[in-house]
Amino acid sequence: MEDLSHAKRGGLERDSVVATALDLLDEVGLDGLTVRRLATELGVKSPALYWHFRDKQELLDLMSQRLQAEQGMAGPRDGEPWPEWIARRAHERRSLLLSRRDGARLVSGTSPGPAAARMFDAELGVLTGFGFTPVQAMRAVIAIGHYITGFVLEEQAAQERRNRAESGADERRGRRGREEEAAPRERLPVLGAAIREGGPPEGPEAFEQGLRMLVDGMQALTQAS
């Protein structure tokens, strides 16, 4: 794919179009992001933007690729065991997706592009250096990646529901949700106890435990080989 910084058409640089689109995503969310809205933000007419991408899907692909490029590829630090490296990369990935409104939805519905593929291959190379087979490494990284994306999808969906309730945009639904939360705990005794002890299911402690279970599974896999 053509380098974003070298794509200049129609008086705009594609890189600046994608950057503006990501900023607009923070403002209006994925459902509110349209080519017409983006054109207005840039002070141009919609057709001018199609010099830079074929359709909205390609725009979303470019936005996703730019976002994911911010993490980059970094191997283990000196003396860092691979489980700690995997956990650190997972936390970086979660923070990256949370850094943009609907970041997980954006990434899950788009093409990762060649740069992400090269980064993926480099991560597999690190794990094979620690004794994983290529298949084991690929499946482990994919499983953890899907876990992170799915977890952040739930985090961001919960935040959107809270935002709607607080803004009054969906007052009835927000009131019903609050009533459900205030329902007698005896109706859901085990779930109530779990939340009291561990916080909400989309909280950071829950993410950490799920991640640890996956990393422990990877360790078990190498020991069984």
N, C-alpha and C positions, 0 to 999 in steps of 0.2 A: 504494500500500500504506500502511496506517495507520502513523503514526509510532510507532516502538517505545516511545519514552519516554512516550507518552500512552495506551498500552494497559494498563489495569489491570482484571484480572478475577480472580475466585477468590482474592483476598487476595495475589496475586503480581503484580508488574509484568512484562510480557513482556520488557522490556529486561533485567531481572535473570535471567530464565529463560534467555535467549539467552547472556548473559555466563557463567552457570554452566555451560551446555552446552559452551561453548568451552573453559572450564577443564577440564571433564571429558574433553573430546576429547584434551587434552594428556596426561591420565592414562591413559586406556584405549584411545585410538585410535578410528578411525572404525568398525572392526568391533565394538568393545566398547561403543560408545555406543548405548544403548537408552533408550526413554522411561521404562521402569521404573527403570533405573539413575539416570536424571536425577531422577526423582521422589524416589527415596531420598535423593539428594544434597541435594535441596531440603526434605526432611522432609514431603512431601505424598504423597498417593496418585496413581497415574497418571492417573485421569480428570480430576483438577483441572487438569492441564497442557493438556488439550484445549480449555480456554477460550481458550488463547493461540494455538493452531495446529490446523489440521484433522487433520494426520497427521504422521508422522515426516519425510516429504519437505518439508513446509512448514517444519518446525523446521530442517532442514538448509539450506533456502533462506535463512532468516533468519540463521542462523549465518554463511553465506557472505557475505551482504550486509553484515553487521556487520563482518566481517573486511576485506572489500574497501573499505569506507568509510574505514578507517584510513589508506589511502594518499591519498585525496582527489585533487583535480585541481590541478595547479600548472603553469602555462605556463613557457616558457623564462625563465631569469634574464636580467637586463640583459646584452646582448652575447653570450648563449649561442647558438651555432649549433644548428640543429635536430638534426644528428647527435649532438651531445653531449647535447642534451635527451632525445632518444629513448633513448640509452644509459643516462642517469641514471634515467629512468623505468623502464627495464627492470630495472636493478639494485634499485631500490626495490620493484618488483613481486616479484622473486625473494626478497628479504629478507622481504617480507610473507608470502609463502606458506610460507617456511621458519620463520616465527615461531610456527606452530602445527603440532602433530603431524598428519600427513596433510592439511596445508593444501591441497596441490595436488589431492588426491583430492576434498576437500570442494568446492572451487571448480569443478572440472571436471564434477561431477555435479549441479549445482544451477542454479537460475535466478538470473541476475545482478540482476534487479530494476530499477526505473526510475532509481534514483540512479546505478547503474553505466552505464545507457544514456546518461544525461545527461553523465557524465564522458567516455564514449566519443565522444559527439558533439563535446564541447569539444576533445578531442584531435584529432579530424579537422579541426576549424576551425583549429587551430594549423597543421597541415600544409598545408591549402589556402592559408593565408596565406603559406606558403613556396613556393607554386607547384605543389603536387600537385593533381591533380583529385580530386574526392570519391571516385571509385572507387579510384584509386591509393592514396589515404590510408587508406580503409577496409581494403583488402586488405593493405596493409603493416602496419597496426596489428594486424589479426587474425593475420597470419603470425607476428609477433613475440610476440603473446600466447600463441599455441599453442606456440611454441618454449619460452617460459619455463615454461608449465605442464607440458609434457612433460618438460623437463629436471628440474624440481623433483620430478616424480613419480618419476623414476629415482633422484634423490638420496635422497629420503625412503624409497623402497623398499630401497635399499642400506643405509641407516641402520637400518631395521627388521630386516634380515637380520643385521647386525652385533650389534644389541641381543639378538636371540634367541640367537645363538651365544654371546655373552658371558654371558648369564643362565643358559645351560644348558637353557632351555626347549625348544630344538631341537638337542640336542647332536649327534645323528647327522648332521643336515644341516650343522651348523656345522663338524664335523670333515671332512666330505667337501669342503666349500667350501675349507677351509684346505689340504687335500691337493691340490685342483685348482690353487690359487694357487701351491703349491710345486712343481708339475709342471715338468719340464725345459723351459727356455725355448726349446730348439731345436724343440719341437713347434709353437710359435707364434712364429716368429722376428720377423715384422713387427710383430705386436701387442705382443710383449714389448718390442721396441725403442721403440715408440710410448709405452708406459706408462712405461718408464724415462726417456724424454726429457720427456714432458709430464704425467706423473701419471695418476691414474685418469680414465676417460672421463666420470665425473660430477663432476669437480673444478672449482674456480673458473676455472682457466685454460682448460679446455675450454668452459665457459659463455661466457667472454669472447670466445674465437675465433669460436664460432658466432654470437654476437650481432653481432660486427664484420662477419661475412660478410653477414648480413641488412641491416645498415645500409649497407654498401657497395653492396648490390644496390639499395637505395632510391635511393642517389646516382646509380647508373648509370641507373636508370629516369628520373630527372628530366633527366639529360643527353641521353637518347635522345629525349625528348619535343620 
